[in-house]
């Protein structure tokens, strides 16, 4: 009996040990980096560490060296297109290294498999994106400067801890600043009083313009143009601060009891005929690769790469403390690295999936931001319908969309970028703008008729007129790499013997044969659109299959000819640019828009005027929002949406969603 008990005891111990080891091993496997099974897989934490250690081993870096950007060095496009599962492939990392003490910028490429430095070069006379440590450096520079302290005391502020300082890229430079070539940032100041008033954006401290030389950590220029009153009200917007709330709505649940319809395999997503890969890039944010559509017979390429390329936000007040404010949020601040964690039931619905992303900080150290990528399905009303009166037959299908999204907080503003896949073969981009208006302090408590640079949005708070422009880089491969671009214009024909009733409408399709001829603008009068078509394929009707750029809301860039911001952000002066594919041409405003010279990016890309017929081509689309602030935008503005669609035109032989089951 005792022997039997001992036997069971040892058996129980063995089972417990086995279970413990199993769960321990499971925990170890979960903690490991995901398998790198494709050339377009994002860098892992281990790869970032390897890349930085190789640089530090091969090059003598100072203690002040910073890493503004560490990302996957994108492999050769042809190699990616020819890649098959299980085949060996190269892995490389691209790094930007900034030596603050020397004011020098370097680019390095590290071979991660061989742990060697493949390329190293200095990029003269450029400034990379601002890194996090420089915000604290600028704050210390201001708070230790006697001129700044005097300016604060003049405004009744003696506790300097009550001042919040925001560090902005310097924007428009003076001739002296351009000549000196130092790395600069300008300070924006806000009064942050007691702990119960945490929303400091409603209390901007006006009249001061201070610039910090980030190489020396000292203020290089300081101007005080006089005291301007600022709001002392509490502009907190949490539930407790708002007092009486609206009546809550009844619960609305979004359920998928059988699970999601999309399939996630590493960084590859497939859904309703669509298949694509994605990467969370520290500069551009969500980047899509190898977007294809399975039409039931063939897997057909649509896009090789699609991403946000650059933004610019020009403010329209000529006051010297405001006129420099022209933010390039992608290139000056690394838009992707400013991504924020999302929550189910908030930024995305409860049925969504949240995915983490790996980034590197300014010291070259990897870190994970949880839940920065959201993937979910949503209902979008009717997809198609017809009611037949004769038979009283009612055929209708509901529309479902797959949404991939990210959000980013850039100081006062918040953006979300949404890639939306439709069942009818349409791919949509929708940007959402929200957050807090960049407020200007003012003595006014009622709207003044003589200030046309904006609107009073609350007492002592003025909203300055401004614009938001977004440029998207779309590397089309419609049914292959041999593509051409056509411009479509609609016109009404004059009344004559062929058109006696004057109702004739004609469409003219014009090929854009060279890069300089493909710099175009929207024209509502002609309902202008653009189509990327295959140059060597035909659909069953004998036409070239294509995808059409269908714009929605947009704006013209208002800074006038000759203005410095127009020269720096020339990409925003036209809605459409088309270039012949070159792998190094990724950013509409140039590789280094921070303190950049005029004419960078797209103007340089088209200078060689490459041919576009039957080539691998890239379409760049710029869309803009002109924001004239209103009181309803305060203290946090409701979401404003702007976007465009890529719509199949002759790509399918019929409605690709006609055969959806009921």
N, C-alpha and C positions, 0 to 999 in steps of 0.2 A: 504493500500500500504506500509506504514511504517512498520507495523507488519510483512508483507511478507518479506520485505528487512531484518528486524532483524532476521527472521527465517532462511533465506538463509545465513546470516552472521554467525549466531551461528553454522549452519550446516557446513559451510566452515571451521570455527575454529576447530570444532570437527574432521573433516576429517584430517586437518593439524596435530592436536595433535596425532590422531591415527597413521598417517604415521610416525611421528617423533618417537613415542614410539616404533613402529614396527621396524624401522631402528635402533633405539638405542638398542633394545633387540637383533636384529640380530647381531649388533656389539659386544654385550656382549657374545653371543653364539660363535661367531667366535673367540673371544679372549680366550675362555676357552680351557683347555687342552683337547686333543682328548679322547674319551671314551676308557677305558681300558677293552677290551672285550676278551682278550686272554692272557694266561700266558706268552707268548713270546713278549708282547708289551714292547717297550723301556720305561725306566724311564721317567716320566714327570718332569717338573720343580718343581711342588709341592712335588713330591715324593723325589726328591733330597734334597729339603729344610727340609722335614720331617726326612730323614735319618741323615742329619748333625745335626739337632737340638737334636735328640735322643742321638747321640754320645756325643754332648757337654753337655747334661743334665746328662748322666750316667757316663762320664769320665771327669776328670779334665785335660784339654788340656792347654798347654802353648800358649803364643802369637805367638810362632814360629812354631806351629803345621801346617802341610800342608796335603792336600788330593791329593796325586798323582793319585788316581784312584777311581772313583765312577761309578758303573755300575749295571745293573740288576744282581741279584743273580739268575743264571739260575735254574729254577725249575727242579725237578726230571723228568728224561726222561720218565719213565713209566706213571707218572701223566699227562704229556703233551700228550702222545700218546692216553691216555684214555679220554682226555678232550672232552666234548661236549658243544656246545654253550648254554650259560645260566647257566652253572654249576659254582658254587663258586670255587675260586682258591686263593692260597696264593700269596702274593707279598712281595718280599724281595729285599733289596739292599746290594751289596757288596762294602765295602770301604777299601781302604788302607790309613792308617794314619801314617805320618812320623813326629816324634818329633826331630827336628833338634838339639835343645840344648842338648838332651839326646842321640842323635844318635841311636834312637830306631824305629823299624818299627812294626806296629800293623795291624791286619786284623779284621774287624768287619762286622757282618751281622745284619741288622736291619729288624725287622718285621714291614712292613709299615702299615698294617691294625691295628695291636695292638699298634703300636708306641712304640715298646720295643726292647731292645738289645738282640738278640738271641745268639750271639756268639762274643767273644772278646779274642784275643790271640796275644801274642808277637811272631814275627817271628825273631829269633836271627840271627845275622851276615849276614843280607841282606841289599841291598840298592834298594829302588824303583826307578821308572823312574824320570828323572829330571823334575822339575816343572818350570813354566815360571818365577817365582820370583827369581830363582837361576841364571838366565842369567844376570839380573841386579846386583845381589849380586856379581857375578864373575867380571863383568865389573868394579864395584866400587873398588873391591879388587886390581885389576891390576892398575887402573889409580891412585890410592893413594899410590902405592908402589914405593919407591925411585929407586929400581933396575930396575923396568919396565920403569920408567920415564927416567933414564939414558940411557937405551937401545934405547928408541925412539929418544932421542936427538942425540945419536951417528949416527942415520940414517937420521938426518936432520929434524926430526919431533918435533916441539916445541908446536904446537897446538894439544893437545891430543884429542880434539873433532873430529879431522880428522882421528882418528883410530877407526875402527869398530872391536869389539871383539865378537867372536863366542865361546860359551861354549860347549865343547864336553864331553861326558862321558869319563872317564880316560882310558878305554880300558885295555891294558896290564899293570899290576901293577908291581912295583919293590917289592922285598922281604920286604923292610922296610915299604912300603905303605900297603902291605897285612897284616903285623903284627899290624900296628897301627889301622887299621880298620875304619879310618875316611871316611866321605863322600867327594868325590873329583870330580873336573872337570878340564879339561885342556883347555887352551886358544889358539885360533887361531886368528891371527891379520891381519888386512887389512888396507891399506891406502885409506882413503876416502877423496879426496881433495875437490875442489870447488863443489858448488851445481850442476853445469852442468855435473859433472862426478859422477853419482850416482851408477854405477855398480862397486862396490869396489872389486868384486871377481877376477878381472884381476890384482890386485895389492897386492898380499900376502906379508906380512913382514916375511921373513924367518930367520932361525938361532936361534930363541927363543923358548924355551919350558918352559911354566909356569904352575904350578898346584895350584889350590885354594882348601883350606880346607873349604868346605861349612858349616861345623859345627861352625867354628870360624870366617869365613869371611875374612881370611888372606891367603896370598900366602905361601904355605908349601914348595915349591921348585921352583927355578928359574935358568935357564941356558941360557947363551948367547954364541953361538958358532961362532959368527962373522957375519959381514955385508954381505948380498947378495942383489945384485941389483933387483929392481922390476919394472914392466912396468909402464910408465907414460902416456901411450896412453889412449885415451878415448874409452872405450869398451861398451859404452851405445848402446842399440839395439832397442830403440824406433824409430818410423818412422822419426822423425825430425833429429835424430842423424845420421841415415844411409845415408842420402843424396839421391842419385839417386835410385829409386825403380824399380823393374821389372814391366813390363806392366801388368795391372790388367786383370784377367780373366773375361769372361762374366758371368753374374749372373746364379747361379745354385740353384734352389729352390726345397726344399723337402716339399711336401704338402700332407696332409691327410684330404681332404675336408669333409670326413664323420667321422673324429675323429680317435683316436687311437684304435687299436684292443685289447690292453690289458685292464684288469680291475683291479683297485686298490681299495681294501676294507680294510681300516686301514693300517696295514703293511703286508697284504696278496695280492699277485699278481697272476692273472691267465691269461694265454695266450696259445692258440693253444695246449691244452692238458696239459700244464705245470701248476702247482700251487705251490707256495712256500711263506714263510714268510721271512722277513729280519729285522735286527737290525743294527743300526750304533753304533758299540762298540768303546769306546774311546781308547782302546788298539789295537784291531785287525782290525778296520775299518768295512767294510761291511761284515756281517755274514748272511749266508742263513740258514734257518731252514725248515724242513719238505718238502723237494723237492719231489713232486709226479708227476706222469704222468697218465692221463686218456686215456686208449687205446680204449675207446668206449664201453667197457664192465665193466672194473674195474678201480678204482683209485689205482695206484700201487706206493708204496714208492720206492725211489731211494737213497736219502740221508736224514739223520736226521739233520746233521749240517755240514757246510762247511765254512772254513775261512782261511785267511792268518794267519799263526801261528807265524812265526818269519822271520827275515831277518838278513843277516850279509854282511858287505861290507869291506873286507880286502884290505888294500893298500900295494903295493909291493915294497916300498923303505925302506931299512934297516936303513936309517938315524934316529937317536933317536928322532928327532922332527917330524918324520912321522910314525915310526914303531908301535906306540901305536894306530894308527887310524884303528879301526875295529868296525864299527858302527852296533849295533843291533837296527834297527830303530823301531821295534815293542815294544820290552821290555824296551829299554833304554829311548825312547822318546815318547811313546804312539802314535803310527802311526795314529790311528783313530782321535785323537784330533787335529792332524795337517792337517786335511782335509780343503780344500779351496773351497770357493764359486765358482760355475761355472756359465757360461752364455749360454743362448740359441744362437745357431749360431756360437759358439766358441768351447768349450769343447764337447758339444753335439749339434746335429742339431736342426733346428728351430721347428721340430715336436715333440721334447722331452718334458718331464715333469721334473721339478726340485722340490726336496723335502728338507725341512729343517731338522735339527737334533739338539737335546738337549744334551749339555755336562755340565760338572762342572769344574770350574777352581781350581787352587791350594788352594784357600781359602774355597772351598766347595760351591761356589756360582754357581747356574745354569745359563746358557746362551744359546742362540739359534744362530747357524750358518746357515744363509739362503743358500739354493741351493747347499747343499753339496752332495746330491744324485741325480744322473741323470738316467732317465728311457726313453728309446726310441726304436723305430723300425727302421730297416735299410734294404736296399736291399743288397743281397750278390750274385748276378749273378744267374747262373742256379742251381736249386736244383736237378732235374733229367731230362734226355732227351733220346729219341731214335727216329732215322729216319729210316723208313722202305723203302728200295729201291723198293721193288715190288709194293707197293701200293702208294708210295710217301707220306705216312702218316708221319707227324712230330708231335710227342707228346713231350711237354716240359712244365716244371713248373719253375717259378721264385722262388728264395729262399729269405725268409725274416727271420730276426733274431730279437730277443728281447735282448737289452743290458741294463744291470744295471751297473752303473759306479760311481767311486769316484776318486778324485785327492787329492794328499797330497804334500805339500812342506816341505822338510826336509833340512833346511839350503840351500845349493846350488842346491841340486837335487830335481826334481819333478817326481812323480810317478802317474800313474793311474792304478787302479785295475778294470778290466772288467769281469763281469759274463755274458756269452753270451749263450742264449737258442736258439737251432736250431729246425726246424720243423721235422727233422728226428730222434728226441729223443736224440741228442747229447747235452751235456753241456760243454762249453768251458771256460777256464780261459785264459785271455790275459793281461799281464802286459805291460805297456808302460813306458819306461824310457826316460826322457828328463831333461831339466834344464841346469845347468852350471857345467862343469867339475871342480873338486876340483883342482885348479891350484897351481903350485909350482913356486916360483920366481927363476930366474936363470940369470947369466950373459950372457949366450949363446944367440946369435941371429941367429945362424945356427945350424942345427942338428949335434950333436956330436956323433961320432962313438963309443966313450968309455963309454957312459951312456946307458945301456940297460934296465934301470928301467922304461922307458917311452919314450915319444916322445915330441920334441919341437912342440908346436901347434901354437905359435905366438912368436914374438920377446920378449925375457925375460920371456916367459911363457912356463912352462913345464907341460905336462900331465902325471901323474904317472900311471903306470899299476895297475889295480885293478880289483876286481870281485864284482858282486852283486848276492847274493844267496837268494832265497825265498823258504820258506817251507810252504806247505798247509796241513792243517789237514782236512781229509775227512772222516766223520763218515757215512759209508755206511749202509743202510738198504735195500738191494736189495730184493724186494718182501718180506720184513720182516727182523727181527733182526738176524735170524739164517743164517749166511753167512760163506763162506770159501774163501780163496784166492789161485789162481792158477797162476803160472808163465808159460808163453808160450815162447818157444825157437824154432826157425826155423833152420833147417840144411839141407845141400845138402848131399844126400846119395852117397856112393862110387859106382863106376861102378862094376857091377857083373852080374850074370845071371838074376837077378831080375831087374836090372837097366842097361841094355846093352848100352844105349845111354848117360847115366850119367846125365839125366835131372830130376831125381826124387827129390822132395822137401818134407820133412816131418816136421810136427809140433809135438813137445813134450809138454804135459801139466803136470806140476809138482806141487803138492800141497805143500804149505808152512805151515807146521803143527804147528810150534812153533815160538814165537817171535824172538828168536835169529837166527833162520833159515830164517827169513823174512827180514833181513837187506841186501838189494840187490842194484846192480848198473846196469845202462844201458849197453847194449852190441850190438853195431851196427852189428857185425858179425852174430849174431843170431836173429836180429830184435826182441829183447826181449821186451815183454809187460806183463802186469799183469791184471788179471781179478778177480773181486769180484763176486761170484756166490751165488745163494740161495742154502742153504743146505737141504731144505725140499720141494722145488717146482720143477716141471718139465714143460718144454714147450711142445707144440704139437708134437715135434720131439723126445721127451724123454730125452732131455738134460736140464741141469740146466740153467735157465735164469741168465744173468749176465750183468755187466757193465765193460768195459775194459778201463784201463788207457793207453792212447795213447800219449806218450811224443813227444815233438817237439825238438827245439834246446835246448842244455844243455851243461854243462861243468863239468870238474873235479875240485875239490877244490885243489888249488895249494900249500898252505902252507904245509910244509913237516912234516913227522912224528916227534913228539917231540916238535913241535912249540906250544907255549902257545895258540895262536888263534885256532889252530886245536883242542886243548883240550877243550877250552871254547865253540867252535861252532861245536861240534862233529856231530850234526845233518846234517851239510853240507858235511860231508865226505862220505855220501852215498845218493843215489837218492831215494830209497824206504825203508821205515820202515813200519811194520804192528804191531799193538798192540791190545790187547783185550780191549774193551771199559771200561774206568774208568772215571767218570765225572770230577775228579780233574786234569786229565792229558790233559791240553789244549795247552801248549806251548813247542815247540820243543827244545828251548834253556833253558827251566826252567822258573819258575815263576818270578825270579828276576835275569835277566842276567847282570844287571848293577853291575860291580865289583864282578861278580860271581866267584865261584870256578870251577874247571874242572869237567866234567862229569855230568853236570846237564841236565835235560830234557830227551830226548829220551834214552840215555844210562841207566838212572835210571829206566825209564818206562819198559824196556825189561829185567831188571836184574832178575825178578822172572820167566822169560821164560814161560809165560802163553800159554796154547794151543789155536790154532786159527781155528780149524775145527768145523764148525757148531756153531760159537760164534758170538756175537755182536762185530764186529771188526772195527778198525779205520786204514785207510791207510794214511801215511804221505809221501808226495812227495816233493822232493827238486829239484829245477831247478836253474841253474846258468848262468850268462853272464860274460865272460871275456872281459874286456874293455881295449884295447890298444888304447889310445886316438890318434886322427888325427886332422889335421888342420881344417877339415870340421866340427868338433865338436865345434868350437869356433866362436862366444862367447856363443851361446846357441846351444846345440846339437840337431839334428833332432831326432825324436822319434825312439827308438829301441824297438821292440816287442819280447816278449818271452812268451810261454804259454804251455798249454797241453789241451787234450780233454778227456772227459769221454764219451765213445761211447757204445751204446747198442750192446750186442753180445748174440743172442739167447733170448733177452728180448721180442722181437716182433716176430710174426709169418710171417711177410712180411715187406716190406718198409712202415713205418708208415706214410709216406707222399705221398704214391702212389695215394691216393684218394682225393688229393687236387683238388678243382675245377679250371678250367682254368681262 
